[in-house]
Amino acid sequence: MDILVLGGTRFFGIHMVNDLLDKGHNVTVATRGRTPDGFCDRVSRICFERTDPASVREAVSGRHYDVIIDKIAYCSNDIRSIMEAGDFGRYIYMSSTAVYDPKHPDTREDDFDGQAGDLIWCDRPDFPYDVIKRHAEYALWQEYPDRNWTAVRYPFVIGKDDYTKRLLFYVEHVMKKIPMYIDDSDCQMGFIRSDEAGKFMSFLVEKDICGAVNGSSRGTISVRNILDYVEKKTGAKAVLSDGGDKAPYNGEPEYSINTDKAESLGFSFSSLDDWIYELLDYYIGFVSAGL
């Protein structure tokens, strides 16, 4: 297949593109051209500015793609620009479990009704992240119901290549005894490993599925579980303080993400317990080495 990837040069996008290439697809990567990639001559490249509709139109016009995978659409105007400019058979949009209001144990795809909200055509700075992601999906559900699209919803994506360093925050603060403010250390949360996040999106290219689909590792973990593990492994003690650095997972409710729909397609997600502690060991070593 001829596949256009909007974004894809960092984090789990790299895993996704490599998996697409390994499967024999012809991949074109569209980015601003500022981030080097390791794909060499295995991909074609287009430079564009994702937030500029004219740039999007110029970049994608004149060629049909079997699939467009959009990792960098955040708001409804981003959706509109590619829907109006692109010539494609399928569109796979990187959405988020942030659309659920709120997430809860066993969160399922139909817990967010994309037909129910009032669509606002907006740009990225106009609203908080969860709000603009909802409006992006409202655009798909309400304005483009006849187009062949899939919205992939992930919780936090983490891995050794996680540039956000959110999980690293907790390890570093425990080991260096830096005070941190955690609003609720006991609520259970879901995650997905970065390589699986990329491979699942690649997997969906060859699947006939429309609408929303969740992706997540099986099982949950709490911040308390994370702190307890780091304390046990290092002998350090977490310093919790209302005046400490605000922790990155603050504000999250207790939830788990149901992936029955994804697994019915034949994709099997890993168990969180099988890899999260190995990742914490990696970060412990990272902090110990002073990196």
C-alpha positions, 0 to 999 in steps of 0.5 A, spaced: 500 500 500 501 507 499 501 510 505 502 517 507 504 518 515 503 525 518 508 525 523 512 519 525 519 521 526 519 520 533 517 516 539 512 511 537 511 513 530 518 510 529 516 504 531 510 504 527 513 506 520 519 501 521 513 496 522 510 498 516 516 498 512 517 491 514 511 489 512 513 492 505 508 498 504 511 504 500 511 510 506 511 517 505 513 521 511 510 528 512 513 533 517 516 540 518 523 537 516 526 539 523 527 532 526 532 527 523 530 520 522 533 513 521 529 511 515 534 513 510 532 511 503 526 507 505 521 512 505 519 518 501 519 525 505 514 531 504 515 537 508 509 541 510 506 545 516 501 541 519 497 547 522 497 551 516 491 548 511 495 551 505 501 548 506 497 541 508 493 542 501 500 543 497 503 537 500 498 532 499 495 534 493 496 531 486 497 524 489 492 518 491 494 514 498 491 508 500 492 510 507 493 516 511 496 516 518 495 522 522 499 522 528 499 530 529 492 532 528 490 535 535 484 539 533 478 540 529 481 544 524 487 539 523 482 534 521 478 539 516 484 541 513 486 533 511 479 531 509 478 537 504 485 536 501 487 529 501 485 523 496 485 517 500 482 510 501 482 510 509 484 515 514 487 513 521 487 518 526 491 518 533 486 520 538 486 519 545 483 516 551 482 524 553 476 524 549 472 520 555 469 525 560 471 522 565 475 515 564 473 510 568 474 502 570 473 498 563 472 504 559 469 502 552 469 506 545 462 508 546 463 511 552 464 517 548 459 519 543 462 523 537 455 525 535 452 528 541 457 534 542 457 541 539 462 541 534 467 547 534 472 549 529 478 550 533 485 551 533 490 548 538 491 554 543 484 555 543 482 549 549 485 544 553 488 538 550 482 534 552 477 539 549 481 540 542 481 532 542 474 531 543 472 537 537 477 533 533 473 527 533 466 531 533 469 533 526 470 526 524 463 523 527 459 529 525 462 532 518 465 526 515 461 520 517 461 517 510 469 517 509 473 511 511 476 513 518 479 510 524 480 514 531 485 510 535 485 512 542 491 510 547 492 512 554 499 514 556 504 512 552 511 510 555 517 507 554 525 508 554 524 512 548 519 517 551 521 524 550 515 527 555 519 523 561 513 523 565 514 516 568 522 518 569 519 524 573 517 519 579 523 515 579 528 521 579 524 525 584 524 519 589 531 517 588 534 525 589 529 526 594 526 532 591 519 534 594 513 532 589 505 534 590 501 528 588 494 529 588 492 521 588 497 516 589 492 510 589 488 511 583 489 505 578 491 508 571 492 504 564 498 505 559 501 502 553 508 501 551 511 505 545 513 499 541 506 496 541 503 503 540 506 504 533 505 496 531 498 497 533 497 503 528 501 499 523 496 493 524 490 497 523 492 499 516 490 492 513 484 491 517 477 493 515 474 497 521 471 504 522 470 508 528 473 508 534 478 503 537 482 503 544 489 500 545 492 499 551 496 494 555 492 489 559 492 491 567 493 498 571 498 500 576 497 506 581 503 512 582 503 508 589 505 502 586 510 506 582 513 509 588 513 503 592 517 499 587 522 505 586 523 505 594 524 498 595 529 498 589 533 504 591 532 505 599 530 512 597 524 515 600 519 519 596 518 526 599 511 528 598 509 535 599 503 540 598 508 545 595 512 540 591 513 539 584 506 537 581 507 530 578 505 529 571 499 524 572 495 529 577 488 530 575 487 523 572 481 519 575 481 511 576 480 508 570 482 502 565 481 501 558 477 496 555 481 493 548 476 487 547 474 491 540 482 491 538 483 484 540 477 481 536 481 484 530 487 479 532 491 484 536 494 482 542 496 487 547 502 485 553 500 485 560 503 491 564 506 487 569 510 484 564 514 490 562 513 496 567 517 494 572 523 493 567 522 500 565 522 502 572 529 499 572 531 502 566 530 509 569 533 507 576 539 506 572 538 512 568 538 516 574 543 512 578 548 514 572 547 521 572 544 521 565 
